[in-house]
């Protein structure tokens, strides 16, 4: 009862009144807080209005490529003259063709994209696409020292559709090989720049409008309006979504790992007769069908036996990617190849002849095996591959290009731009042999595991080539090294299948863990003999690199040098 009485007295006790100063101070705090909140609301409101104004009334031409506004990435303004849309060459390089090229010989611009190579000049309204002439309504121009291409006249080259939305100063470009979906808007609503609670409005859409659907996530859908504006709306505000255009997916010609064998014979020989036989696990054969003669002309060594070879290969389910080589004129290949690579007309002539031969003989691809080239021609050889690949793609053929290890001589190794070749061609073939080759004066292995692994790492990391584009080529041969009493060393090639007949019966093999090879050393006729052996074990170790790095597959040089048991091992290792 006492506690209750105290509580009642406490409640009845008069409260202390606030002084005038305290009341004045409190009122001041409330007023300041009120006006601060009003100011924040005004800033947000004005900001949204300004954002709307900037987005909807921007006088600068906006460029939207595949539903992404890339205006901020433009290096030069878009030009529109007589309804022709011009994009600067640097911007074409940035968005479509980073290998776009000024051909000084003909004063034309050469551009490649997908399955197309096109040339356009600065005077005539003509464009050449994959060797066919087409009349257009404009040509390339120069303005303030900058080259511009009439991209609205080059839609076929870049496989795009273009729309110029003058009302909003937006140009849209959409790739024809991508999926396109549309939906109908179910109510009037703003399109927001993001999914945040407070986000600027990029456009306003009305009930019944049709919009492009870009993507959907967590209750929001990214769309593009008829005004070319990109933004977000709530997914439940869209209905009747439908596909306008299906995505075009290009399937690889060979499913699974490539298992390629070179079937080499010289220009004096002819294609081998393999009728009635098969090669277990192989899915690509590369016969020596094409070579350059001493004048740089493309010659073919096919004939009736070659035709029978193609028929045999296709009957067994093998793709035929014949080799085109410049090695038949090895002593003159430097000048011959240089002469072709440095002339646009000669490059195109060679490409045209290759394409025609592929169609004539129903081939599946080409294996380009150019070696012994000038280091200064590296970029022009890349141009050849850049210009060849789309012509072959157009008719469904594969381009594979042989290259050596990254470190080596000027005409053997430094003549390749592996990054460009690996980016452009369907496959880049690393010829992982001749670590110590025919020109070496010091004995050594033909293809040590450690060297192959190190070189492969450079392909992947330094050259930045995608793993699934690299074919690792291994040797079916080794070298028998002879060092005489003066210390001079020479070598002779020995195939895998002939090695047992060459080595003495009592020779002791020693396994080298770094090279992952058996090594033998013995004396014959007073000379020191050394052999780093290629056998099932050494090959299996190198093939493990294919699986470890998920490479495209294997290439083997060459048919006829192997032992019979090698094919089962390769097939099992790749599987």
C-alpha positions as CSV (number, residue, x, y, z in Angstrom):
1,X,0.0,0.0,0.0
2,X,2.9,2.3,0.8
3,X,4.4,1.8,-2.7
4,X,1.1,2.6,-4.4
5,X,0.7,5.8,-2.3
6,X,4.2,7.0,-3.4
7,X,3.4,6.3,-7.1
8,X,0.2,8.3,-6.8
9,X,2.0,11.3,-5.2
10,X,4.7,11.2,-7.9
11,X,2.1,11.2,-10.6
12,X,0.3,14.2,-9.0
13,X,3.5,16.2,-8.6
14,X,3.5,19.1,-11.0
15,X,6.0,18.8,-13.9
16,X,8.8,21.3,-14.3
17,X,8.0,23.9,-16.9
18,X,10.4,24.5,-19.9
19,X,12.0,27.9,-19.9
20,X,11.5,30.3,-22.8
21,X,15.0,29.6,-24.0
22,X,14.5,25.9,-24.0
23,X,11.2,26.3,-25.9
24,X,12.9,28.5,-28.5
25,X,15.8,26.1,-28.9
26,X,13.4,23.1,-29.4
27,X,11.3,25.0,-32.0
28,X,14.5,25.9,-33.9
29,X,15.6,22.2,-34.0
30,X,12.2,21.1,-35.3
31,X,12.1,23.8,-37.9
32,X,15.6,23.0,-39.1
33,X,14.8,19.3,-39.4
34,X,11.6,20.0,-41.3
35,X,13.3,22.2,-43.9
36,X,16.2,19.8,-44.3
37,X,13.7,17.0,-45.1
38,X,11.9,19.2,-47.6
39,X,15.3,20.1,-49.2
40,X,16.2,16.4,-49.6
41,X,12.8,15.6,-51.1
42,X,13.2,18.5,-53.6
43,X,16.7,17.4,-54.6
44,X,15.6,13.9,-55.2
45,X,12.6,15.1,-57.2
46,X,14.6,17.6,-59.3
47,X,17.3,14.9,-59.8
48,X,14.7,12.5,-61.2
49,X,13.3,15.2,-63.5
50,X,16.8,16.2,-64.7
51,X,17.6,12.5,-65.3
52,X,14.4,12.1,-67.3
53,X,15.3,15.2,-69.3
54,X,18.9,14.0,-70.0
55,X,17.8,10.5,-71.1
56,X,14.8,11.5,-73.1
57,X,16.1,14.7,-74.8
58,X,19.7,14.1,-75.2
59,X,20.8,15.7,-78.5
60,X,23.8,13.4,-78.8
61,X,23.1,10.3,-81.0
62,X,23.0,7.3,-78.7
63,X,24.2,3.8,-79.9
64,X,22.6,0.7,-78.6
65,X,24.2,-2.6,-79.7
66,X,22.5,-5.8,-78.7
67,X,20.4,-4.0,-76.0
68,X,23.4,-2.3,-74.4
69,X,23.9,1.4,-74.6
70,X,27.5,1.8,-75.7
71,X,27.4,5.6,-76.4
72,X,30.0,6.3,-73.7
73,X,32.4,3.9,-75.4
74,X,32.2,5.7,-78.8
75,X,35.6,7.0,-79.8
76,X,34.0,9.4,-82.4
77,X,30.5,10.8,-83.0
78,X,28.2,8.9,-85.3
79,X,27.6,10.6,-88.7
80,X,24.3,10.6,-90.5
81,X,24.4,12.1,-94.0
82,X,21.6,11.6,-96.6
83,X,20.1,8.9,-94.4
84,X,23.4,6.9,-94.4
85,X,24.8,6.0,-91.0
86,X,28.5,6.2,-90.7
87,X,30.6,4.7,-87.9
88,X,34.2,5.6,-87.5
89,X,36.8,2.9,-88.3
90,X,38.1,2.9,-84.7
91,X,34.5,2.3,-83.5
92,X,34.0,-0.5,-86.0
93,X,37.3,-2.0,-84.7
94,X,36.0,-1.7,-81.1
95,X,32.5,-3.2,-81.7
96,X,32.8,-5.5,-84.7
97,X,36.2,-6.2,-86.2
98,X,39.4,-5.5,-84.2
99,X,41.4,-6.7,-87.2
100,X,40.0,-4.1,-89.6
101,X,42.7,-3.1,-92.0
102,X,43.8,-0.3,-94.4
103,X,45.0,-1.9,-97.6
104,X,47.4,0.7,-99.0
105,X,47.9,-1.3,-102.2
106,X,44.3,-0.8,-103.3
107,X,43.3,2.2,-101.1
108,X,40.5,0.2,-99.5
109,X,39.4,-0.9,-96.1
110,X,39.3,-4.6,-95.5
111,X,37.0,-5.9,-92.7
112,X,36.1,-9.4,-91.6
113,X,33.4,-10.6,-89.4
114,X,32.1,-14.2,-88.8
115,X,31.7,-15.7,-92.3
116,X,32.4,-12.5,-94.3
117,X,35.3,-10.6,-95.6
118,X,34.6,-7.3,-97.3
119,X,36.5,-4.6,-99.0
120,X,35.2,-1.0,-99.5
121,X,36.9,2.0,-101.1
122,X,36.7,5.8,-100.8
123,X,35.4,6.6,-104.3
124,X,32.9,4.1,-105.8
125,X,29.7,2.9,-104.2
126,X,30.8,-0.7,-104.4
127,X,31.5,-3.3,-101.8
128,X,33.1,-6.7,-102.3
129,X,31.8,-9.4,-100.0
130,X,33.4,-12.8,-100.1
131,X,34.6,-12.1,-103.6
132,X,31.3,-11.0,-105.0
133,X,30.7,-7.3,-106.0
134,X,27.6,-5.5,-104.6
135,X,26.4,-2.0,-105.4
136,X,25.5,0.2,-102.4
137,X,24.5,3.8,-101.8
138,X,27.6,5.1,-100.2
139,X,31.4,4.5,-99.8
140,X,33.9,5.0,-97.1
141,X,34.7,8.7,-96.3
142,X,37.3,10.7,-94.4
143,X,36.4,13.6,-92.1
144,X,38.8,15.5,-89.9
145,X,41.4,12.9,-90.6
146,X,39.1,10.0,-89.4
147,X,37.9,7.2,-91.6
148,X,34.2,6.4,-91.5
149,X,32.4,3.3,-92.9
150,X,28.8,3.5,-94.1
151,X,27.7,0.8,-91.7
152,X,24.0,1.1,-92.7
153,X,25.1,-0.2,-96.1
154,X,27.2,-3.0,-94.5
155,X,24.5,-4.8,-92.6
156,X,25.2,-8.0,-94.6
157,X,28.9,-7.9,-93.6
158,X,28.3,-7.6,-89.8
159,X,25.1,-9.6,-89.9
160,X,23.1,-6.9,-88.1
161,X,19.8,-5.1,-88.4
162,X,19.9,-1.3,-87.9
163,X,17.2,1.1,-86.8
164,X,17.5,4.9,-86.6
165,X,15.0,6.2,-84.1
166,X,15.1,9.9,-84.9
167,X,12.6,10.9,-82.2
168,X,15.0,9.9,-79.5
169,X,18.3,10.2,-81.3
170,X,19.0,6.5,-80.8
171,X,20.5,4.0,-83.3
172,X,20.0,0.3,-82.5
173,X,22.1,-2.5,-83.9
174,X,21.1,-6.1,-83.3
175,X,23.0,-9.2,-84.3
176,X,20.9,-11.5,-86.4
177,X,22.3,-14.7,-84.8
178,X,21.1,-13.8,-81.4
179,X,17.7,-14.7,-79.9
180,X,15.2,-12.0,-79.8
181,X,12.1,-12.0,-77.6
182,X,9.1,-9.6,-77.2
183,X,6.4,-9.1,-74.7
184,X,3.3,-6.9,-74.3
185,X,3.0,-4.2,-71.6
186,X,0.0,-4.7,-69.3
187,X,-0.2,-1.2,-67.8
188,X,1.2,2.3,-68.1
189,X,4.5,2.6,-66.2
190,X,8.0,4.1,-66.2
191,X,11.1,2.2,-67.3
192,X,13.8,2.5,-64.7
193,X,17.6,2.6,-65.1
194,X,18.0,0.0,-62.4
195,X,16.0,-2.1,-59.9
196,X,16.8,0.2,-57.0
197,X,13.9,1.8,-55.1
198,X,15.1,5.2,-56.3
199,X,16.2,5.0,-59.9
200,X,16.0,7.4,-62.8
201,X,13.4,6.9,-65.5
202,X,14.8,6.0,-68.9
203,X,11.4,6.0,-70.8
204,X,7.7,5.6,-70.3
205,X,5.6,2.9,-71.8
206,X,1.9,2.4,-72.2
207,X,-0.5,-0.5,-71.9
208,X,-0.4,-2.5,-75.1
209,X,3.1,-1.4,-76.1
210,X,5.4,-4.1,-77.5
211,X,8.9,-4.2,-75.9
212,X,12.0,-6.3,-76.4
213,X,12.8,-8.6,-73.5
214,X,16.5,-8.7,-72.7
215,X,16.7,-10.7,-69.5
216,X,14.7,-11.4,-66.3
217,X,15.9,-11.8,-62.7
218,X,14.3,-11.6,-59.2
219,X,11.0,-10.2,-60.3
220,X,12.4,-7.6,-62.7
221,X,12.8,-7.7,-66.5
222,X,15.3,-5.7,-68.5
223,X,13.6,-4.4,-71.6
224,X,14.2,-2.2,-74.6
225,X,11.4,0.1,-75.7
226,X,10.3,1.2,-79.2
227,X,12.3,4.4,-78.5
228,X,15.5,2.4,-78.1
229,X,15.7,3.0,-74.4
230,X,16.9,0.2,-72.1
231,X,15.8,-0.2,-68.5
232,X,13.8,-2.3,-66.0
233,X,10.2,-3.0,-65.2
234,X,8.5,-5.4,-62.8
235,X,8.1,-8.8,-64.6
236,X,4.4,-9.0,-63.7
237,X,3.8,-6.0,-65.8
238,X,4.6,-7.9,-69.0
239,X,2.5,-10.6,-70.6
240,X,2.4,-12.8,-73.8
241,X,6.1,-13.1,-74.1
242,X,7.1,-14.7,-77.4
243,X,10.3,-15.5,-79.4
244,X,10.7,-13.4,-82.5
245,X,14.0,-14.9,-83.6
246,X,15.8,-18.1,-82.5
247,X,19.5,-18.0,-81.6
248,X,21.8,-19.5,-84.2
249,X,24.2,-21.9,-82.5
250,X,27.1,-23.0,-84.6
251,X,28.0,-26.6,-83.8
252,X,31.6,-27.8,-84.0
253,X,32.4,-30.0,-87.0
254,X,34.0,-32.7,-84.7
255,X,32.3,-33.6,-81.5
256,X,34.6,-34.5,-78.6
257,X,38.4,-34.4,-78.8
258,X,40.1,-34.0,-82.1
259,X,42.2,-37.0,-83.1
260,X,44.1,-36.0,-86.2
261,X,46.8,-37.8,-88.2
262,X,48.9,-36.3,-90.9
263,X,49.3,-38.5,-93.9
264,X,52.3,-37.0,-95.6
265,X,53.7,-37.7,-99.0
266,X,55.9,-35.4,-101.2
267,X,54.9,-33.7,-104.5
268,X,56.6,-36.6,-106.2
269,X,54.4,-39.2,-104.5
270,X,50.7,-39.8,-104.4
271,X,48.0,-40.4,-101.8
272,X,48.3,-43.8,-100.1
273,X,45.8,-46.5,-100.7
274,X,44.1,-47.1,-97.4
275,X,41.0,-48.9,-98.8
276,X,39.8,-51.7,-96.5
277,X,41.6,-50.2,-93.5
278,X,40.6,-48.0,-90.6
279,X,42.5,-46.1,-87.9
280,X,41.0,-46.7,-84.4
281,X,39.9,-43.5,-82.7
282,X,41.0,-41.1,-85.5
283,X,38.4,-38.6,-86.6
284,X,40.4,-36.2,-88.8
285,X,43.0,-37.0,-91.5
286,X,45.3,-34.5,-93.1
287,X,46.8,-35.7,-96.4
288,X,49.5,-33.6,-98.2
289,X,47.2,-32.4,-101.0
290,X,48.4,-28.8,-101.6
291,X,51.7,-27.0,-101.8
292,X,53.3,-23.8,-103.3
293,X,55.6,-24.2,-106.3
294,X,58.7,-22.2,-107.0
295,X,56.7,-19.3,-108.4
296,X,54.3,-19.2,-105.5
297,X,51.4,-20.9,-107.3
298,X,49.1,-23.3,-105.5
299,X,49.6,-26.8,-106.8
300,X,47.5,-29.8,-105.9
301,X,48.7,-33.4,-105.7
302,X,45.4,-35.2,-105.5
303,X,44.6,-37.1,-108.7
304,X,42.5,-40.3,-108.8
305,X,44.4,-41.7,-105.7
306,X,43.6,-38.6,-103.8
307,X,39.9,-38.8,-104.7
308,X,39.9,-42.5,-103.6
309,X,41.6,-41.4,-100.3
310,X,38.8,-38.8,-99.7
311,X,36.2,-41.4,-100.4
312,X,37.8,-43.8,-98.0
313,X,38.1,-41.2,-95.3
314,X,34.5,-40.1,-95.5
315,X,33.3,-43.7,-95.6
316,X,35.1,-44.2,-92.3
317,X,33.6,-41.1,-90.8
318,X,36.8,-39.1,-90.9
319,X,36.9,-35.4,-91.7
320,X,39.5,-34.4,-94.3
321,X,41.6,-31.3,-93.6
322,X,44.4,-31.5,-96.2
323,X,47.6,-29.8,-95.5
324,X,48.7,-26.8,-97.6
325,X,52.4,-26.3,-97.3
326,X,55.2,-24.0,-98.4
327,X,57.9,-26.5,-97.5
328,X,58.2,-28.1,-100.9
329,X,60.4,-25.1,-101.9
330,X,62.2,-24.9,-98.6
331,X,65.2,-23.1,-100.0
332,X,63.0,-20.4,-101.5
333,X,60.1,-20.4,-99.1
334,X,61.2,-17.2,-97.4
335,X,60.9,-15.0,-100.5
336,X,58.0,-16.9,-102.1
337,X,55.8,-16.8,-99.0
338,X,56.8,-13.1,-98.3
339,X,55.8,-12.1,-101.8
340,X,52.4,-13.6,-101.4
341,X,51.7,-12.4,-97.8
342,X,52.6,-8.8,-98.6
343,X,50.2,-8.5,-101.6
344,X,46.5,-8.3,-101.0
345,X,45.7,-9.4,-104.5
346,X,48.0,-12.5,-104.2
347,X,46.6,-13.4,-100.8
348,X,43.1,-13.3,-102.3
349,X,44.1,-15.3,-105.3
350,X,45.6,-18.0,-103.1
351,X,42.4,-18.0,-100.9
352,X,40.1,-18.2,-103.9
353,X,42.0,-21.2,-105.3
354,X,41.9,-23.0,-101.9
355,X,38.2,-22.3,-101.5
356,X,37.5,-23.6,-105.1
357,X,39.5,-26.7,-104.5
358,X,37.7,-27.4,-101.2
359,X,34.4,-27.2,-103.0
360,X,35.6,-29.3,-105.9
361,X,36.8,-32.2,-103.8
362,X,34.2,-32.0,-101.0
363,X,36.8,-31.3,-98.3
364,X,36.0,-30.5,-94.7
365,X,38.7,-28.0,-93.9
366,X,42.3,-26.9,-94.4
367,X,45.5,-27.4,-92.4
368,X,47.8,-24.5,-93.1
369,X,51.4,-25.5,-92.6
370,X,53.6,-22.6,-93.5
371,X,57.1,-22.7,-92.0
372,X,60.4,-20.9,-92.6
373,X,59.0,-17.3,-92.9
374,X,60.4,-13.9,-92.3
375,X,59.9,-12.5,-88.9
376,X,58.9,-9.1,-90.4
377,X,56.1,-10.8,-92.3
378,X,54.4,-12.0,-89.1
379,X,51.5,-9.5,-89.2
380,X,51.0,-10.2,-92.9
381,X,50.8,-13.9,-92.4
382,X,48.2,-13.2,-89.7
383,X,46.3,-11.1,-92.3
384,X,46.3,-14.2,-94.6
385,X,44.7,-16.3,-91.8
386,X,42.2,-13.5,-91.0
387,X,41.1,-13.3,-94.6
388,X,41.1,-17.0,-95.2
389,X,39.0,-18.1,-92.2
390,X,35.7,-16.4,-93.0
391,X,35.8,-17.7,-96.6
392,X,36.1,-21.2,-95.3
393,X,33.5,-20.6,-92.6
394,X,31.0,-19.5,-95.2
395,X,31.0,-23.0,-96.7
396,X,31.2,-24.8,-93.4
397,X,34.9,-25.6,-93.5
398,X,37.4,-25.6,-90.6
399,X,40.6,-23.6,-90.6
400,X,43.5,-25.1,-88.6
401,X,47.0,-23.5,-88.5
402,X,50.3,-25.2,-87.5
403,X,52.7,-23.2,-85.4
404,X,55.9,-23.9,-83.5
405,X,56.8,-23.3,-79.9
406,X,56.9,-19.7,-78.8
407,X,60.7,-19.5,-78.2
408,X,63.0,-20.1,-81.1
409,X,64.6,-18.6,-84.2
410,X,63.3,-15.7,-86.2
411,X,62.2,-17.7,-89.2
412,X,61.1,-20.7,-87.2
413,X,59.3,-19.3,-84.2
414,X,59.2,-15.5,-84.2
415,X,57.3,-15.5,-87.5
416,X,54.0,-16.4,-85.9
417,X,51.6,-14.2,-84.0
418,X,50.0,-17.0,-82.0
419,X,47.5,-14.8,-80.2
420,X,46.0,-13.6,-83.4
421,X,46.0,-16.9,-85.1
422,X,44.6,-18.6,-82.1
423,X,41.8,-16.0,-81.9
424,X,40.9,-16.1,-85.6
425,X,41.3,-19.7,-86.8
426,X,39.1,-22.6,-85.6
427,X,42.2,-24.4,-84.3
428,X,45.8,-23.6,-83.7
429,X,48.1,-26.7,-83.8
430,X,51.1,-26.6,-81.6
431,X,53.8,-28.7,-83.3
432,X,55.3,-29.9,-80.0
433,X,58.4,-31.6,-81.5
434,X,61.9,-30.8,-82.7
435,X,62.9,-29.4,-79.4
436,X,66.3,-30.6,-80.6
437,X,65.8,-30.8,-84.3
438,X,67.7,-31.6,-87.5
439,X,69.6,-28.3,-87.3
440,X,70.7,-28.7,-83.7
441,X,74.4,-29.2,-83.0
442,X,73.8,-30.5,-79.5
443,X,72.1,-33.8,-78.7
444,X,68.7,-33.7,-77.0
445,X,65.2,-35.0,-76.9
446,X,62.7,-34.4,-79.7
447,X,59.9,-33.6,-77.4
448,X,60.5,-33.6,-73.7
449,X,57.5,-33.4,-71.4
450,X,58.9,-30.5,-69.4
451,X,59.5,-28.5,-72.6
452,X,56.0,-29.3,-74.0
453,X,54.4,-28.4,-70.7
454,X,56.3,-25.1,-70.5
455,X,55.5,-24.1,-74.1
456,X,51.8,-25.0,-73.6
457,X,51.7,-22.8,-70.6
458,X,52.9,-19.9,-72.7
459,X,50.2,-20.7,-75.3
460,X,47.5,-20.5,-72.6
461,X,48.8,-17.7,-70.4
462,X,51.2,-15.5,-72.3
463,X,49.5,-15.8,-75.8
464,X,46.1,-16.0,-74.1
465,X,44.7,-18.7,-76.5
466,X,41.5,-20.5,-75.5
467,X,42.3,-24.1,-74.5
468,X,39.6,-25.6,-76.6
469,X,41.2,-24.2,-79.7
470,X,44.6,-25.8,-79.2
471,X,45.5,-29.1,-80.8
472,X,48.7,-30.6,-79.3
473,X,50.7,-32.3,-82.0
474,X,53.1,-35.1,-80.9
475,X,55.8,-37.0,-82.8
476,X,55.8,-40.6,-83.9
477,X,59.5,-40.4,-84.3
478,X,62.7,-39.5,-82.4
479,X,66.3,-38.9,-83.4
480,X,69.4,-41.1,-83.0
481,X,72.3,-38.8,-82.1
482,X,75.9,-39.6,-83.0
483,X,78.8,-37.8,-81.4
484,X,82.2,-38.6,-83.0
485,X,85.7,-38.3,-81.4
486,X,85.9,-34.6,-82.3
487,X,82.7,-33.9,-80.4
488,X,80.6,-33.2,-83.4
489,X,77.0,-34.3,-83.1
490,X,74.6,-35.2,-85.9
491,X,71.3,-37.0,-85.9
492,X,69.0,-39.2,-88.1
493,X,65.3,-39.5,-87.8
494,X,64.0,-42.9,-86.5
495,X,60.3,-43.8,-86.4
496,X,58.8,-45.4,-83.4
497,X,58.2,-48.7,-85.3
498,X,61.8,-48.9,-86.5
499,X,63.5,-48.1,-83.2
500,X,63.7,-51.6,-81.9
501,X,65.5,-52.7,-85.0
502,X,68.0,-49.8,-84.6
503,X,68.9,-50.2,-80.9
504,X,71.2,-53.0,-79.6
505,X,69.4,-55.8,-77.9
506,X,71.3,-55.4,-74.6
507,X,71.0,-51.6,-74.3
508,X,69.7,-50.4,-71.0
509,X,66.8,-48.0,-70.9
510,X,66.6,-45.4,-68.2
511,X,63.5,-43.4,-67.4
512,X,63.9,-39.6,-67.1
513,X,61.1,-38.3,-64.9
514,X,61.5,-34.7,-66.1
515,X,61.3,-35.6,-69.8
516,X,59.0,-38.5,-69.1
517,X,61.0,-40.5,-71.6
518,X,63.2,-43.6,-71.7
519,X,66.9,-42.7,-72.5
520,X,69.5,-44.9,-74.0
521,X,73.2,-44.4,-74.5
522,X,75.7,-46.8,-76.2
523,X,78.8,-46.9,-78.3
524,X,78.9,-48.0,-82.0
525,X,81.9,-47.9,-84.2
526,X,83.8,-45.7,-81.7
527,X,81.0,-43.1,-81.7
528,X,78.7,-42.2,-78.8
529,X,75.0,-42.9,-79.5
530,X,72.2,-41.2,-77.7
531,X,68.4,-41.7,-78.1
532,X,65.5,-40.1,-76.2
533,X,62.8,-42.7,-77.0
534,X,59.2,-41.9,-78.1
535,X,57.0,-44.8,-77.0
536,X,53.6,-45.4,-75.5
537,X,54.7,-44.1,-72.1
538,X,56.2,-40.9,-73.4
539,X,53.2,-40.2,-75.6
540,X,50.7,-41.0,-72.8
541,X,52.5,-38.4,-70.6
542,X,52.1,-35.7,-73.2
543,X,48.5,-36.7,-73.9
544,X,47.8,-36.1,-70.2
545,X,48.4,-32.4,-70.8
546,X,45.5,-32.4,-73.3
547,X,43.2,-33.7,-70.6
548,X,44.6,-31.6,-67.8
549,X,44.1,-28.4,-69.7
550,X,41.0,-29.5,-71.6
551,X,42.7,-28.9,-75.0
552,X,40.9,-29.4,-78.3
553,X,42.7,-32.7,-79.0
554,X,45.8,-34.3,-80.5
555,X,47.6,-34.3,-83.8
556,X,50.2,-37.0,-84.7
557,X,53.1,-36.7,-87.1
558,X,53.0,-38.8,-89.1
559,X,51.0,-41.9,-90.3
560,X,53.3,-44.9,-90.9
561,X,55.8,-44.1,-88.2
562,X,53.8,-45.4,-85.3
563,X,53.6,-48.8,-83.7
564,X,50.3,-50.7,-84.0
565,X,49.5,-50.4,-80.3
566,X,49.6,-46.6,-80.3
567,X,46.0,-46.0,-81.6
568,X,44.3,-47.9,-78.8
569,X,46.4,-46.1,-76.2
570,X,45.5,-42.6,-77.7
571,X,41.8,-43.4,-78.0
572,X,41.7,-44.7,-74.4
573,X,43.7,-41.7,-73.1
574,X,41.4,-39.2,-74.9
575,X,38.3,-40.9,-73.7
